[in-house]
Amino acid sequence: MVYGALKFLTGSKMAQSLSLARRGRVYQLGWVLDENSPSHPFHGPLFYATFRRVRDSLRMWRGSFGAMNVRLEMSDHTGTHIDALNHVSRGHMLYGGRSVDELETERGTVELGGENFHPIITRGLLFDIAASRGRDILEDDYLITLDDVTRALKLEGIDEPSEGDAVLVRTGWGSLWKRDNKRYIGPPMPGISLEVAKWLSKKRVVLVGGDTPSVERILVDLPGAPHEEPVHQHLIVDEGIFMLENLNLEELSREKVYQFLFICIPLRVRGATASPVNPLAIA
């Protein structure tokens, strides 16, 4: 089974992308997680604690061999993570026209879940929208338009995305991580418009990521008004394109790395709606 936009990621595309790792400089794009990491209230907090101590194991097994471990309790959307295609619906409809009522269980869904993840190895592009506008961070309610993207590409001197690419959008929001968690989680928060999302889907990209909890712009809901996330619905429900949230793009921006080998290897948990990841950019 071809899982969504993975159909755009061919073997030749992956092989070509390897040539982008010219210097062997590795950038880790995932944030370090701890008890102070920001977490959206919909997904809940991260809990973790030492479960077995060295002295416990020495009593259990005798002899000199000791071991310890830590148990984690967290949502699959904790920290830097990639959304699976069962994460978002339009009403009761999921990607591929499947009904959530038919697929939802006590452990995610019986189809479209994280068991279908595959490694994503491709050309990565950074759209540094904040820097292209001469700002460290975009305004809280800033809507990124296609004109913004065109300006950034021109200043960065890179081509438009092509089939199978991964596109990462920087707003500067990453500078708030663990410094101003309340503002980071929002709302509001800046992000791409539906216009940009549709342009990217026409380019047949495999993934769209960003340095906010949502990638798209999120405003404060007005009283009585419906909550809307049209970019998520278009990319995931309509097109099967993966979304990658809470990225650390600050180092790429500082070093002006706009094109690179991109690697993302999600955990394959059956039925899961996302996977925490530590994506790599290699230049």
Order of alpha helices (4+ residues) and beta strands (2+ residues): alpha-beta-beta-alpha-beta-beta-alpha-beta-beta-beta-alpha-beta-alpha-beta-alpha-beta-alpha-beta-beta-alpha-beta-beta-beta
